[in-house]
Amino acid sequence: MSVATIYLFIIIGFTFKRVFKDQVNEKSFVLLNLYFLQPILIFWGLTRAPINAEFITSPLIYFVAIFISLFIAFFYAKNVFKDKEDNSIFMASSLVGNTGNLGIPLGIALFGVASVPYTSILNIANVFFIYIFSVYFFAGDKFKFTDALKEIFKIPAMWFAIAALSFNYFGFKLGDDFDKVFTMGAYASIVMQLVIFGIFMSQVKVKTANWKLSLNISLFKHIVLPIIGLYTILYFDIDPFIGSIIFLELIVPLAVNNVNLASLYNCKPIDTTFSVLVSSFVFVGFIYFYILIINRFFGI
């Protein structure tokens, strides 16, 4: 039930765009969230608990699962896709989850506020993967590693993450009044992220959809990656609570940021958008089974 309530805000965003159409400027919502609210969420999330060994190792375990899957995806894509751009979209997006828009609020819904430091640091790890590896596959010959690094540090959330980690490491604490303000901003960001996601979902057209690409991406994102992720997490034998959060961040649907990058590099943005939509619906259908897996293997 806690997961179902999260989707209420997605439905609000979906309905909002459908009803008011061109009166809704989604770019304004994205900019407000990206440059003002999301940095507050990141700072708030990364200062909820002291830095410990598991706080550092959780993104490393996340990366191990991602890179094992990336290796398999490379050979899978070569045999399945003849179109070069379809191959690029598959490699760029099939492992990139919506760890910010959905991962953080779902973590709160399933595991409580104690999950926020871990979902926040995993979201930062995901951002690095997107702006280096996803950009590489979307951009092709236009990719430059130095430009990718510059793009990463143009994101305000990265600077706030560095500030929050330093603040946390040196043992500083937010005062009660500031903590309330940051908590309000953090929850505002979470709601805004879900509404934005609904707005994007409302704009997808299915008449000329690339079903082969979308279904193969969803197969890899929602079956192959969770299986590899589960074995990777169990291999490292970490705290079940942390393990369940890493698993959650691996199973969330495709990130909306895939659409932004596909548009930027003119790599079939419509097909990419439809893949995000299909992944979202597949996730909704699979979430019950994912929760059973979390209960079975992590006891959460």
Salt bridges, closest charged atoms under 4 A:
GLU26 OE1 - LYS17 NZ 3.11
ASP83 OD1 - LYS268 NZ 3.28
ASP86 OD1 - LYS268 NZ 2.94
GLU151 OE2 - LYS154 NZ 3.24
ASP179 OD1 - ARG48 NH2 2.65
